[in-house]
Each structure stands twice: as C-alpha cells, then as structure tokens.
C-alpha cells in the first residue's frame, strides 16, 4: 500500500499519517478451514436458527405441517422451512444436500437413502392408511376386496374397456406412487410393461395428492390416496372410500436427518432437536388429536414403543437422537 504524505506549510514537511494495513490476508486459517475445492461434498449452512425440511405433499395437504410449524416456531424461535414434494423428490433434494432432514412415507425408498449414506437417525412418527377411492357406483366392482384383489380387478376391467373404469396415478415417484407400484406388483403385474402404458384407462397425473384427487374426481375414476388428504378434500369430492385399512395399505411416516458426513454444512443439531421434539409424548399427542374436531377422527395415529418395533412397523420411534 502506498504511503500518503501531506505538506502542511511551505518548506515544512510533516508526515501526518502512514497506513500499513494488511486486510484480507489469504493464508489458510488454523483448524483446516481452507476453502473447499469444487468437487467437495459441502453445502452452505442455512444457519443454526433455520431448519430446512423436505416433506410430503400429504402432510402439507392435511394441514398438519402448518400446525407443527406454528407450535415449534413459537416454542423454539427456529425458522422451519418446509419444501413439500413427493417422497422421491424429497429424498433427491436431501441427496443434493439442499435440506437438513426429510419427513417422508416410503420405507423402501427411505432404506435405500440410508444405505447410500445420505440419511441418519431415522425415527418413525405416525401412521395412517392408504385408501382406494372411487365413484359410488364402483364400476370395477372392487368393494369388499383386499387392496391387491382390487388392483387386479381394476386392471382387468380397464383392459377390457369396461365402461367408467379409469385409474388415476400420482405418477410422481412419491410415497403414494411407490405404494401403488408395490400393489401392482403384488397383483401380478410388471408396472412398466403392463400398467404404465396400458391404455386410456390408466392416467398419470404427475401431481401432488390433492391435485390428483381433484383430477380423479373430474374423471369419476379410482385412485390410491392417503386417508388424511382424502378427508381434507372430502367436501370437494364425489369420490367415496371403496377399500380401507387393508393390511397392504398401512402408511408409515418417518423423520430422517441428512448425514453431516456427506454434507458438513447441514444443520445437524437442528435436525436432531426437531426429531427429538417430534417423538416426544407431547407432540405425539398433538399429532393424535389433529383432525378430530373437524373430521371426527384423527388424520394420523402416533407411534409409541414397543408397538413401533414390531411388525408391520419395524422402526424406531422413541429412542432420542444424539446430535
């Protein structure tokens, strides 16, 4: 840096100020805080007071997310930032390190996410049931069948061009879509080969659950929905539940933190705190009461130990997460 000299009077030279400033030195800070190279798996830290959560549209559509956000933010001052997507999209968002945790409902996809090293500390929170809804006249004649039998009957009727038989799929790799594909497989079909391009009777919406229900209603069709979203939209629909609480339709919701070993910038402490809050008895009571006043029944059933560790749940629901 240049030294500046001021001349105060004729023939008298006084040096008033010499600035020797070394700002913005470029040496590495102690403790290994060097700027990561372009290929390192890091993500910007959103801040200890912000928690980013990728979650399912069903939790948003029911209104439970808004209630959880209201209570948690009031209690802690943490800014909960929810991104509502299908489960597959939520897990992909977490794989990129763009969120701190996920709230999802597709056990097979969750297991893959954890096995790949992206997710840690899974805790199951609650469950409800998927249901098959359709027109009151039930043109495929599936009433009183199991879910697998119903899917087989719908496919046969659709393939035979039975009048009024249409099935609307979410078609978005969500937890509901994953469950649908499982049911087609259990019914004896190869989803990609036998169902996806089976003809006009099978429609892929590519939308969230609420929008899929609206489209299904317009087409007077069948669809697979989580019960909570159906109840939230019931007043806008002519659809009725045709198959409910079949063994194959159990729908479990879980919270999973993003692994800071993959993305050191995630808010691991915030994720642990939020998961521990979700599995507390007080919050399970909140979840169990949600929807009772409006719908006459809860939209979700909280999971408690030891029930959660047994079939069909096979998960951890009470052990605290250590940050």
N, C-alpha and C positions, 0 to 999 in steps of 0.2 A: 504494500500500500504506500502511496506517495505521502511524503511529509509536507504539511502545509505551513508556510511562513508568512506572517503578517508584518508589514512595515508600519510602525506606529508614528514615526516622525522622521523628518528629513535627517539623514546621516545617522539615525539611531535605529538599529535593527534589533528587534527583540523577538525571540521565539516564544510565542504565547502557547502554542499547542502542538504536541506531537502525538498523533494517534497510531498506536501499534495494536491493531485489533486482529485477532485471528478467530474469525467466526466461520462456522460451517466446516470445521476440520473433517477430513474424510477418513480418518483411521477407524479400524474396527473397534466397536465397544466391547468391553470385557463381558464375559459370560456368553459368548457365541451369538451375539445379536447382529451378525452380519446380514446384509440384505440378501434374501434368498434368491437363488438363481431361478431362471424362468421355468424350469421343469420341476421345481419342488412342489409337493402337495400341501399348499397352505391356502388359507382363505382369510380375508380381512376379518378382524374381530369386531363384532357388532357392538361390543361394549357390555360390561357386566350388568347393566341395568336394562338390557334388551335381550329378549329371548325369541328366536325365530323358530317357528314350528310349522312343518309341512304336515297337513292333515287331510282327512277325507271330506268329500262334499256331504256325506250323510250326517256327519257331526255338525256341519255348518247348517244344513237344511233344517235340522230339527230344532236349532236354536240353542243347543247345549254349549256350543263353543262360546257364544256371546255371554252366556251366564258364567261359564268358567272364567272367561276373560275379565268380566266385571268384578267377580269376587276376588280373584287372585291379584289383580292390579290394585284393588282397594286395600288388600291385606299387606302387600309387599312393596308396592310402588314400582314393580318391574313392568316394563312395557312388553306385553305379549303381542307378537306379530304373527298371526296365523296366515298361512297360504293354503287355501282349500283346493285340493286336486283329487283325482283318483289315487288309490293307494300306490299303483305302479309309478305314476308320475311323482308322487311324494317321495318315494324311495329313490327315484332317479335324481330328484332335487337334492336329497341328502347325500347321494353318491358324489355329487359335484362339490359338496361342502358348502352349499348355499344356505343351509339351515343348521340349527343346533340339535334338533331332535325331530322325531316324527310321532304322530298318533294315527295308527293305521289298523286295518282289519283284513289281513290276508296271511294266515300263518305260514303257508308255503313260501310266499314271497318274502316275508319277514325273516324266515330261517335262512334263505339264500343271502339276504342282505347282511345278516350277522356272520354267516360262514365266510363271506367275502372280506370280512374285516372292517366293514363300514359302520356297523351298529354294535352297541354295547348296552349292558344293563337293561334288557327287556323286562317290562313289568306289564302283565295283563291287568286291565282296569275294570272292564264290564263286558256284558254280552247282551244281545237280543237275538232275534231270529230273522233270517231272510224269509220272505213270503212270496208266493206266486199269486199275483193279482191278475184279474181279467174281467171280461164283461159278465154281467149277471146271468146271461143265458148259456154261458160256458159251452161254446160251440165244439170244443175238442173233447168234452165230457170227462174232465180230469178230476172233478170233485171226489173227495174221499180216497184218492190215490196217494201213494208216497210221492215225494218230490221226483225221484228217479223215474217212477212209472209215469208221472205226469209229463215229464220232458219227452219220454219216448212216445207217448200218445200225441203230444203236440207235433212232434216231428213227422209222425206217420200221417196225421191229419193234414198238416201243411203240405207234405209231399204229394198227397192225394188230392190237393186243391179243394179241401173241404171248405165250404163257404164260411167266411168270417174268422177263419183261423190264421192269425198273424202273431208272431212273437217279435217284440222289440228288445234288442240287446243294448246295454250301455256301450259296448264296443270300444271301451277306452282304457283297457288294461287296469281297471280299478279293482278293488277287493270284490265288489259285487260281480264284475265281469269274470274275475278269476273263479269265483264260486260257480257261476253259470257254466264255464267251460268244464269244471270238475263234474258237474251234474250231467252234461252231455256225454262225457267220457264214461261215467258210471252207467249211463243209459245205453252204452254200446256203440257210441258214435265217435268218429275222428272229427274233432271240431273243424279243423281247417279244410278237410276234404269233404265231409258230409254235411256240414251245417252252414259254414260261413258264406258259401256261395250257392246255397240250396235252392234259391229262387225267391219269388216275391213275398213268400210267407215269412221270411226271416229278414229283419231290418236292423241295421246297426246305427244307433243314434249318434255315437261319438260325443255324448254329453254327460253331464252330471246326473245324479239320481232324480232330482226334482224335475229337470227338463225332460228326462227320459219318461217319467210318469205322465207328464203333460202330453208328450207325443203319443205314448201308448193309449192314453185316453182318447185322443183325437182319432186314432186308428181303430178304436174298440178292440184292442189287442191284448195279449198276455205279456207280462214281463216279470222279472225277478227283482224284488226291491227289499231293502232293509225295512223292517217294520216301522222304525221310528220316522223315517222320511215319509212313508206312506201315510201314517197318522197325521203328520204335519200338513200334508197336502190333501187329505181326505175330502175336505169340504169343496175342493175344486174338481173332484173326480167322480165319474160314474163307475169307476172300477171297484171291484169288491175282492177281498181276500178269498182265494179259492183253496190254496194249500197253505197251512200254517203249522209251525212248530214240529215239522217233520225232523227226524233225527239228523238228516243230511243238511238241515238248514240253520244249524247253530252258527252264530256270527259273533266272534270274539274280537274285542278292541284292545290294542296294546300300545304302550309308550316305549320308545327306544331312543336312546341318546346316540348322537353321531360320535364316532371314535376320534378323540383328540390325537391319537397316534397317527391317524390319516390326515387330519386337518387341525393342526395345533391352534388355529385361531378361533375355533368354535368355543362357545360359552358352555364349557363342560360343567362348571359349578352351577350355573343357572339351570341347565338341563337336569342335573341331579336333584336340585332343590324342588323343581317343578314336579318331577316324577314322584319324589317322596311326598309332596303335597297331594298329588292325585291318588296315592294309595293310602292316605290317612283315612281313619274311620269317619272323620267329619265330612270329608269330600265324597267318600263313598255314599254317605247318607244324602248329600246334596244330589248326587247322580241318581240314586234310587228314588228320590222324591220328584225328580224332574219330569214334568208332563202329567203328573197325577191329577192336578187341579183342572187342567184343560182337556185331557183325553180320558180321564177316568182310570188310567193305568200308567205306570212308569214306561218311558221310552227305552230305558236301559236298566239292566239288572247288575248291580255292582258285584264284583267277585271278591270273596273272602277265603282265607286259608281255614281249614285244609281243603275245601272244595276245589280250589283252583288247581291244585297239583295233581288232581285225579282226572281220568277221562270223563268227558270229552275235551276238557280244557287243557290239561297238561302244561301248566305255565306257573310262573312265579307272580304272586300278587301282593305279598305282604312284606317281604324282606327289604329293608331300606337300602337305598343306593348310597355307596360311599364315594364321595367326589374326590 
